[in-house]
Amino acid sequence: MDDFKAIRCAGCGGAMYSDQKTAGYRCPYCGASVPWSEENYYRPLPVSFTHKPVPVVDGLLKLGHVDIMTSVERHDQGPLSRLCRLCSVEETLARWDTATAAAFAGSVQVSFRCPSCGAEVTGSSTQSIFECAYCGGKTGAREALKPGAYKREYIMGVGAENVPGRAIPFSVSPPEAKNAARALVRAWPGDFAGQDMEQRIDRTMEAVYIPFGVADLSLKLEVGSNRGEFTCYQEIIDWPYPDTTLYDIHLLDRLDPWDFGGAAPFDPAFAEGEFRIASVANNTSTTELVDNLLAERAESDLRDAFGLRRAELLRWGRDLRKQRHGPFLLPVYYLDRRPGDGSGLQVRIAVNGQTGRAAALFLRGEKTEYFRVSAPCARPMSAESTIRMAPVPVRKVRKPFLHEVLPFEKAVRRRGLAALLPR
């Protein structure tokens, strides 16, 4: 018991909880708040974003920022290769970060008596703050509740020092996340048949803070499709791109939108519950990671937007404008089901820990890859949330860089290899 202390309000005696937004402890009963550190080391500063609207001249879009077109490079080598992507998180961790793999392998379950009610409290030795299931009281490990005390060996990845100082806290509880994953499984029973997913969700889904960069993205795409070739333009505002290769970046990209109005200072020493943290990747460049991600997602968006059976990127022009406050740690619940039934099918599920949106990815060696995603949540979003605009067909009409928006049927050109594809 000497190793733990109850986190109680000095005014009313109620249980306080750790509040990342204020970098302190807050009492839900009387509203009192005290900083994590007496030195007030954490100063919650407002997060501000800057956006550059597309100029419109005489009703035409001025797209000079994406007018230079280049061939599409997918950068599917090294950490971004299909072979590495098929590995589980634990396999990747064991290969790239043996210290963290050993640290988690050595973690144990701990139990002690709640200082408030005497009931048994259990948790992992990696935790700093525990909650009593009986009275709801919060208890902290004395040596862990200090600024910067979170052990570096618990930070996953190939750069433990690369951990963002801002995060969106978990607002979806583990039971709510598991329910969201179960709802996705039940919505697509044929895809999950024989996978024993509901039991796996109960046993193996875990909470993890994952680093994401944040940027405004503009894309001009030359596309070949089963209906012909065309050019289109797309914008994504406050786009969070995964900044790690430890977790599947293509699955994580399906969890938007995110609301960055809820971002707050972050120190894992004061985060509640059992979770993991991934560091920012330093084994690949941002350009390679983003291109690998966009090459797959852009083709998927094009098929959905225009009802195409096939869409292939021929050339692209892209403009990535990073927000100066990034990267951020975003809350995700993650499950990786390895093929073990002889089918070779690998299933991954992720849940947005802010909104509860769920997504699943199906992999089978070098062939099958598709997604199932739940509908966007209905929760209100702030002005600084992800906005993914649908691609629109465009045609350059005159200099400098002026483009008109066209109906799809007028934009498509029946020429080249695309013209030989069946309609």
C-alpha positions as CSV (number, residue, x, y, z in Angstrom):
1,M,0.0,0.0,0.0
2,D,2.9,2.4,0.5
3,D,3.6,2.2,-3.2
4,F,0.1,3.7,-4.0
5,K,-1.8,6.8,-3.0
6,A,-5.4,7.8,-3.4
7,I,-6.1,10.7,-5.7
8,R,-8.7,12.7,-3.6
9,C,-10.0,16.2,-3.6
10,A,-8.6,18.2,-0.7
11,G,-11.8,20.2,-0.5
12,C,-14.6,17.6,-0.5
13,G,-12.7,14.3,-0.3
14,G,-14.1,13.1,-3.6
15,A,-12.2,11.0,-6.1
16,M,-10.4,13.1,-8.7
17,Y,-9.6,12.1,-12.2
18,S,-6.6,13.1,-14.4
19,D,-7.7,15.7,-17.0
20,Q,-5.3,16.1,-19.9
21,K,-7.1,19.3,-21.1
22,T,-6.1,21.2,-18.0
23,A,-2.9,19.2,-17.2
24,G,-4.2,18.5,-13.7
25,Y,-6.6,16.6,-11.5
26,R,-10.2,17.6,-11.6
27,C,-12.9,16.8,-9.0
28,P,-16.3,15.9,-10.6
29,Y,-18.1,16.7,-7.4
30,C,-17.1,20.2,-6.4
31,G,-15.3,21.2,-9.6
32,A,-11.9,21.8,-8.0
33,S,-8.8,21.4,-10.1
34,V,-5.1,21.1,-9.1
35,P,-2.1,20.9,-11.6
36,W,-0.3,17.6,-12.0
37,S,2.9,19.4,-10.9
38,E,3.3,22.0,-8.2
39,E,5.8,23.8,-10.5
40,N,2.9,24.1,-13.1
41,Y,5.3,22.7,-15.7
42,Y,2.4,22.1,-18.1
43,R,0.9,25.2,-19.6
44,P,-2.2,24.4,-21.7
45,L,-1.8,26.6,-24.7
46,P,-4.5,26.9,-27.3
47,V,-4.1,25.0,-30.5
48,S,-4.5,27.1,-33.6
49,F,-4.5,26.0,-37.3
50,T,-4.0,28.0,-40.4
51,H,-5.7,27.2,-43.7
52,K,-5.2,28.5,-47.2
53,P,-8.3,28.6,-49.3
54,V,-8.2,27.8,-53.0
55,P,-8.3,31.1,-55.0
56,V,-11.4,31.4,-57.3
57,V,-11.1,33.7,-60.3
58,D,-14.2,34.3,-62.4
59,G,-15.7,31.1,-61.1
60,L,-12.6,29.1,-61.9
61,L,-10.3,27.3,-59.5
62,K,-6.7,28.5,-59.4
63,L,-4.7,25.3,-58.9
64,G,-1.1,26.5,-59.2
65,H,-0.1,24.7,-56.0
66,V,-0.7,21.3,-57.6
67,D,-0.2,22.1,-61.3
68,I,3.2,20.3,-61.6
69,M,2.3,16.7,-62.2
70,T,4.7,13.8,-61.6
71,S,4.5,10.0,-61.9
72,V,3.0,8.2,-59.0
73,E,5.5,6.7,-56.6
74,R,4.1,4.2,-54.1
75,H,7.2,3.7,-52.0
76,D,6.2,0.2,-51.2
77,Q,9.6,-1.0,-50.0
78,G,11.3,-1.5,-46.6
79,P,9.0,-0.7,-43.7
80,L,6.2,0.2,-46.1
81,S,6.4,-3.1,-48.1
82,R,3.6,-5.6,-48.2
83,L,5.8,-8.1,-46.4
84,C,6.3,-5.9,-43.4
85,R,2.7,-4.8,-43.4
86,L,1.6,-8.5,-43.0
87,C,3.6,-8.8,-39.8
88,S,1.7,-8.3,-36.5
89,V,2.5,-5.5,-34.1
90,E,4.3,-7.9,-31.8
91,E,6.4,-9.3,-34.7
92,T,7.4,-5.9,-35.9
93,L,8.2,-4.8,-32.3
94,A,10.4,-7.8,-31.7
95,R,12.3,-7.0,-34.9
96,W,12.7,-3.2,-34.5
97,D,12.5,-2.6,-30.8
98,T,13.7,-5.5,-28.6
99,A,13.9,-3.4,-25.5
100,T,10.2,-2.5,-25.5
101,A,9.2,-6.0,-26.5
102,A,11.1,-7.4,-23.5
103,A,9.6,-4.7,-21.2
104,F,6.0,-5.7,-22.1
105,A,6.9,-9.4,-21.9
106,G,8.0,-8.7,-18.4
107,S,4.9,-6.8,-17.3
108,V,2.8,-8.4,-14.6
109,Q,-0.7,-8.0,-13.1
110,V,-0.7,-6.2,-9.8
111,S,-3.4,-6.0,-7.1
112,F,-3.9,-4.0,-4.0
113,R,-6.6,-2.7,-1.7
114,C,-8.4,0.5,-2.6
115,P,-7.4,3.2,-0.1
116,S,-11.0,4.6,-0.2
117,C,-13.2,1.5,0.2
118,G,-10.8,-1.5,0.7
119,A,-12.0,-3.4,-2.4
120,E,-9.4,-5.2,-4.5
121,V,-8.0,-3.1,-7.4
122,T,-6.2,-4.9,-10.2
123,G,-4.2,-3.7,-13.2
124,S,-1.0,-3.9,-15.1
125,S,2.5,-3.0,-13.8
126,T,2.8,-0.6,-16.8
127,Q,-0.1,1.6,-15.4
128,S,0.3,4.8,-13.5
129,I,-3.3,5.4,-12.4
130,F,-5.8,2.7,-11.4
131,E,-9.6,2.9,-10.9
132,C,-11.5,0.9,-8.3
133,A,-14.3,-1.0,-10.0
134,Y,-16.4,-0.9,-6.8
135,C,-16.3,2.8,-5.6
136,G,-14.7,4.5,-8.7
137,G,-11.8,5.9,-6.7
138,K,-8.6,6.7,-8.4
139,T,-5.3,5.4,-7.1
140,G,-1.8,6.3,-8.4
141,A,1.6,4.6,-8.2
142,R,3.7,7.1,-6.2
143,E,6.9,6.8,-8.2
144,A,5.0,7.0,-11.5
145,L,3.0,10.2,-10.8
146,K,5.8,12.6,-11.6
147,P,6.4,14.7,-14.7
148,G,8.3,12.6,-17.3
149,A,8.3,9.5,-15.1
150,Y,6.8,7.3,-17.7
151,K,9.4,4.6,-18.6
152,R,11.0,5.0,-22.0
153,E,11.2,1.3,-22.5
154,Y,7.3,1.2,-22.6
155,I,7.3,3.5,-25.7
156,M,7.1,1.4,-28.9
157,G,9.0,2.1,-32.0
158,V,12.4,3.0,-33.4
159,G,12.7,6.4,-31.7
160,A,11.4,6.4,-28.1
161,E,12.3,10.0,-27.7
162,N,10.0,11.0,-30.6
163,V,6.7,11.3,-28.6
164,P,4.4,14.2,-29.3
165,G,3.6,16.5,-26.3
166,R,0.0,16.9,-27.3
167,A,-2.8,14.3,-27.6
168,I,-6.5,13.9,-28.0
169,P,-7.5,12.0,-24.8
170,F,-9.6,8.8,-24.9
171,S,-13.3,9.7,-24.5
172,V,-14.5,6.3,-25.6
173,S,-14.3,3.7,-22.9
174,P,-13.0,0.2,-23.5
175,P,-16.5,-1.3,-23.2
176,E,-17.8,1.3,-25.7
177,A,-15.0,0.5,-28.1
178,K,-15.6,-3.2,-27.9
179,N,-19.3,-2.6,-28.6
180,A,-18.4,-0.5,-31.7
181,A,-16.2,-3.3,-32.9
182,R,-18.9,-5.9,-32.3
183,A,-21.4,-3.8,-34.2
184,L,-19.1,-3.8,-37.2
185,V,-18.8,-7.5,-37.0
186,R,-22.5,-8.0,-36.8
187,A,-23.1,-5.6,-39.7
188,W,-20.9,-7.7,-42.0
189,P,-21.4,-11.3,-40.8
190,G,-20.3,-12.9,-44.0
191,D,-16.9,-11.2,-43.9
192,F,-16.2,-12.2,-40.3
193,A,-17.7,-15.8,-40.5
194,G,-15.6,-18.3,-38.7
195,Q,-13.2,-15.7,-37.3
196,D,-14.3,-16.0,-33.6
197,M,-14.0,-12.2,-33.6
198,E,-16.3,-11.3,-30.7
199,Q,-14.3,-13.4,-28.3
200,R,-11.1,-11.9,-29.7
201,I,-12.5,-8.4,-29.2
202,D,-13.0,-9.2,-25.5
203,R,-9.6,-10.7,-25.0
204,T,-7.1,-8.9,-27.2
205,M,-8.3,-5.4,-28.2
206,E,-6.0,-2.8,-26.6
207,A,-5.8,1.0,-26.2
208,V,-2.9,2.7,-27.9
209,Y,-1.8,6.3,-28.4
210,I,-0.6,6.6,-32.0
211,P,1.3,9.6,-33.5
212,F,-0.3,11.4,-36.4
213,G,0.9,14.3,-38.4
214,V,-1.8,16.9,-39.3
215,A,-1.9,18.7,-42.6
216,D,-4.1,20.3,-45.3
217,L,-3.8,18.2,-48.4
218,S,-4.5,19.2,-52.0
219,L,-4.4,16.6,-54.9
220,K,-4.7,17.0,-58.6
221,L,-5.0,13.5,-60.2
222,E,-4.9,12.2,-63.7
223,V,-6.8,9.0,-63.7
224,G,-7.3,6.0,-66.0
225,S,-10.6,4.1,-65.4
226,N,-12.9,1.6,-67.0
227,R,-14.9,4.6,-68.3
228,G,-11.9,6.6,-69.7
229,E,-9.3,9.0,-68.5
230,F,-10.1,12.2,-66.6
231,T,-8.5,14.8,-64.3
232,C,-9.9,15.6,-60.9
233,Y,-9.1,17.7,-57.8
234,Q,-9.5,16.9,-54.1
235,E,-8.9,18.7,-50.8
236,I,-8.7,17.3,-47.3
237,I,-8.6,19.8,-44.4
238,D,-7.0,18.8,-41.1
239,W,-6.0,15.5,-42.5
240,P,-4.3,13.3,-39.8
241,Y,-1.8,10.9,-41.5
242,P,-0.3,8.1,-39.3
243,D,3.3,8.9,-38.5
244,T,4.3,5.4,-37.6
245,T,5.0,2.1,-39.4
246,L,4.3,0.0,-36.4
247,Y,0.5,-0.1,-37.0
248,D,-1.3,-0.5,-40.3
249,I,-1.4,3.0,-41.7
250,H,-4.1,2.2,-44.3
251,L,-6.5,1.0,-41.6
252,L,-5.7,4.0,-39.3
253,D,-6.5,6.3,-42.2
254,R,-10.1,5.0,-42.3
255,L,-10.9,6.3,-38.8
256,D,-11.4,9.9,-39.6
257,P,-12.9,12.4,-38.9
258,W,-10.9,13.6,-35.9
259,D,-11.7,16.7,-33.9
260,F,-8.5,18.6,-32.9
261,G,-10.4,21.1,-30.8
262,G,-10.0,18.5,-28.0
263,A,-6.2,18.3,-28.2
264,A,-4.4,18.8,-24.9
265,P,-0.9,18.7,-23.3
266,F,0.1,15.1,-22.8
267,D,2.3,13.2,-20.3
268,P,1.8,9.5,-20.2
269,A,2.7,9.5,-16.6
270,F,-0.7,11.1,-15.8
271,A,-2.8,9.1,-18.3
272,E,-5.4,6.7,-16.8
273,G,-5.9,3.0,-17.5
274,E,-3.9,0.5,-19.4
275,F,-2.6,1.7,-22.8
276,R,0.4,1.6,-25.1
277,I,2.3,4.5,-26.9
278,A,3.9,4.4,-30.3
279,S,6.7,6.8,-31.1
280,V,7.0,8.8,-34.3
281,A,8.6,6.7,-37.1
282,N,12.2,7.4,-38.0
283,N,12.7,4.5,-40.3
284,T,11.0,6.1,-43.3
285,S,10.4,9.7,-44.5
286,T,7.1,11.6,-44.3
287,T,7.0,11.8,-48.1
288,E,7.4,8.0,-48.6
289,L,4.8,7.3,-45.9
290,V,2.3,9.8,-47.3
291,D,2.7,8.7,-50.9
292,N,2.3,5.1,-49.9
293,L,-0.9,6.0,-48.1
294,L,-2.4,8.3,-50.8
295,A,-1.7,5.9,-53.7
296,E,-4.2,3.4,-52.2
297,R,-6.7,5.8,-50.6
298,A,-7.0,8.1,-53.7
299,E,-7.9,5.2,-56.0
300,S,-10.5,4.0,-53.4
301,D,-12.0,7.4,-53.1
302,L,-12.3,7.7,-56.9
303,R,-14.1,4.4,-57.3
304,D,-16.6,5.4,-54.6
305,A,-17.1,8.9,-55.9
306,F,-17.7,8.1,-59.5
307,G,-19.0,4.5,-59.3
308,L,-16.0,3.0,-61.1
309,R,-14.9,-0.6,-61.1
310,R,-11.3,0.4,-61.8
311,A,-9.4,3.6,-61.1
312,E,-5.7,3.9,-61.7
313,L,-3.5,6.9,-60.9
314,L,-1.5,7.9,-63.9
315,R,0.1,11.1,-62.6
316,W,-0.5,13.4,-59.7
317,G,0.3,16.8,-58.2
318,R,0.1,17.1,-54.4
319,D,0.5,19.8,-51.9
320,L,1.0,18.9,-48.2
321,R,0.8,21.8,-45.8
322,K,1.7,20.6,-42.3
323,Q,0.1,22.3,-39.3
324,R,2.7,23.7,-37.0
325,H,1.3,22.1,-33.8
326,G,1.6,18.5,-35.1
327,P,2.2,15.7,-34.6
328,F,-0.4,14.6,-32.1
329,L,-1.0,11.4,-30.3
330,L,-4.5,10.1,-31.2
331,P,-6.4,7.5,-29.2
332,V,-7.1,4.2,-31.0
333,Y,-8.3,0.7,-29.9
334,Y,-6.6,-1.9,-32.0
335,L,-7.0,-5.6,-32.7
336,D,-4.8,-7.8,-35.0
337,R,-6.1,-11.3,-35.7
338,R,-3.4,-13.4,-37.1
339,P,-4.4,-16.2,-39.5
340,G,-4.5,-19.4,-37.5
341,D,-7.3,-21.4,-39.0
342,G,-5.6,-22.4,-42.3
343,S,-7.5,-19.8,-44.3
344,G,-4.6,-17.4,-44.4
345,L,-7.0,-14.5,-43.7
346,Q,-5.7,-11.7,-41.5
347,V,-8.2,-9.4,-39.9
348,R,-7.5,-6.1,-38.2
349,I,-10.0,-3.9,-36.4
350,A,-9.4,-0.3,-35.2
351,V,-11.8,2.0,-33.3
352,N,-11.4,5.8,-33.0
353,G,-11.0,6.4,-29.3
354,Q,-12.5,9.9,-29.7
355,T,-15.7,9.2,-31.7
356,G,-16.1,5.4,-31.6
357,R,-16.0,5.0,-35.4
358,A,-14.8,1.4,-36.3
359,A,-12.9,0.1,-39.3
360,A,-11.8,-3.4,-40.3
361,L,-9.1,-4.5,-42.8
362,F,-9.0,-7.9,-44.5
363,L,-5.6,-9.2,-45.8
364,R,-4.7,-12.4,-47.5
365,G,-1.1,-12.6,-48.5
366,E,-0.4,-10.6,-51.7
367,K,-4.0,-10.7,-53.0
368,T,-7.1,-9.8,-51.0
369,E,-7.4,-6.4,-49.3
370,Y,-10.6,-4.6,-48.5
371,F,-12.2,-2.5,-45.8
372,R,-15.4,-2.4,-43.8
373,V,-16.1,0.9,-42.0
374,S,-18.9,2.0,-39.8
375,A,-20.9,5.2,-40.5
376,P,-19.4,8.5,-39.2
377,C,-20.5,9.4,-35.7
378,A,-23.2,12.0,-35.1
379,R,-21.3,13.8,-32.4
380,P,-20.8,17.5,-32.9
381,M,-17.4,18.6,-34.1
382,S,-15.5,21.8,-33.6
383,A,-14.3,24.0,-36.5
384,E,-10.9,22.2,-36.4
385,S,-12.0,18.8,-37.5
386,T,-11.2,16.6,-40.5
387,I,-13.1,17.5,-43.7
388,R,-12.5,15.2,-46.6
389,M,-14.0,16.7,-49.7
390,A,-15.1,14.4,-52.6
391,P,-12.9,14.6,-55.7
392,V,-14.4,16.8,-58.5
393,P,-13.6,16.5,-62.2
394,V,-11.7,19.5,-63.5
395,R,-10.2,20.8,-66.8
396,K,-7.5,23.4,-67.3
397,V,-9.0,26.3,-69.4
398,R,-6.4,29.1,-69.4
399,K,-3.3,30.4,-67.7
400,P,-2.4,31.0,-65.0
401,F,-3.5,27.6,-63.6
402,L,-7.2,28.2,-64.0
403,H,-9.5,25.1,-64.0
404,E,-13.2,24.7,-64.4
405,V,-15.3,22.1,-62.6
406,L,-17.1,19.7,-65.0
407,P,-19.7,17.0,-64.8
408,F,-18.0,13.6,-64.9
409,E,-19.4,12.7,-68.4
410,K,-17.9,15.9,-69.9
411,A,-14.6,15.4,-68.2
412,V,-13.9,11.8,-69.2
413,R,-11.7,11.2,-72.3
414,R,-11.9,7.9,-74.2
415,R,-8.3,7.4,-75.2
416,G,-5.2,5.5,-74.3
417,L,-5.3,2.1,-72.5
418,A,-8.3,3.2,-70.4
419,A,-10.4,3.3,-73.6
420,L,-9.9,-0.4,-74.1
421,L,-11.3,-1.3,-70.7
422,P,-15.0,-2.5,-70.6
423,R,-17.6,0.0,-69.5
